[in-house]
Amino acid sequence: MPYDHLIIEKQGAADWVTLNRPDQLNTLNPRLLRELNDYFASLERDYQVRVVVLKGAGRAFCAGLDMKASGGTPLDAGSDAMMRSQREFSGLVMRMRRCPQPIIGLLHGHAAGGGFSIALGCDVRIAAAGTKMNCAFIKIGLSGCEMGASYHLPRLVGTSVAAELLYTGRFIDADRALRVGLVSEVVPLDQLEAAGRALAEDMLATAPLGLRLTKECFWAAVDGNDLPSAIAMEDRNQVLTVANGDLAEGIQAFLGKRKPRYRSPA
């Protein structure tokens, strides 16, 4: 589908994806939500894209739901229609998790409500100094648990901080987010894209198959597999990467003090 509110810039094997409703702080209207779902669904079988960098245009990453947008599901539409609408939101985070490409979220300004949940759905988050994030849902009469927030937050920051944020809708700033493990790095705003590019390049320096399998195995372990199950998946991954020749190439490159030339994605 053609995109009105997403900008996709292909930089080698990395997609730089920009939420592009800057005048509305990149809030989620029905069109932007459909475009995000379409894009992340398309990645599942796209072997040419190896890393995704997700960011927002203008003054914010994403300030949540556009409550002034037209075209949404009316609040009195009935439970069936409301569930279909709700699955447009929750399904986005599921598609982000299912896609085999690591997603780097570059956060600045505000990441609120649905924007915060999208940030939590990224594999790695880097924040600009001054960024503020919150679970805004509970402040407008909804449950604080939305779009995977009840899943991601306790795993990232522990139950006490997660409960505080989910139960109150309080903002957490970038400095505290770094202290509690919600983000990996805090940088000045003018260095945010450079930090994302450096991380993406480090990921792209790895073997294509190995990177995809690592994301799959990582989240399977986070999802609660026991140790034998995690080890079984790890063993499968290592056998596959040896079998396709990546290990041999990696060793030869190391010994030859050169960059490895891994197999191109299938």
HELIX and SHEET records of a PDB file:
HELIX    1   1 PRO A   22  GLN A   24  5                                   3    
HELIX    2   2 PRO A   30  SER A   42  1                                  13    
HELIX    3   3 LEU A   43  ARG A   45  5                                   3    
HELIX    4   4 SER A   79  ARG A   98  1                                  20    
HELIX    5   5 GLY A  114  GLY A  121  1                                   8    
HELIX    6   6 ALA A  136  ILE A  140  5                                   5    
HELIX    7   7 ALA A  149  VAL A  157  1                                   9    
HELIX    8   8 THR A  159  THR A  168  1                                  10    
HELIX    9   9 ALA A  174  VAL A  180  1                                   7    
HELIX   10  10 LEU A  189  GLN A  191  5                                   3    
HELIX   11  11 LEU A  192  LEU A  204  1                                  13    
HELIX   12  12 PRO A  208  VAL A  222  1                                  15    
HELIX   13  13 LEU A  227  ALA A  243  1                                  17    
HELIX   14  14 ASP A  246  GLY A  256  1                                  11    
SHEET    1   A 6 LEU A   6  GLN A  11  0                                        
SHEET    2   A 6 ALA A  14  LEU A  19 -1                                        
SHEET    3   A 6 VAL A  51  GLY A  56  1                                        
SHEET    4   A 6 ILE A 103  LEU A 107  1                                        
SHEET    5   A 6 VAL A 124  ALA A 128  1                                        
SHEET    6   A 6 GLU A 185  VAL A 187  1                                        
SHEET    1   B 3 HIS A 110  ALA A 112  0                                        
SHEET    2   B 3 LYS A 132  ASN A 134  1                                        
SHEET    3   B 3 ILE A 172  ASP A 173 -1                                        
END                                                                             
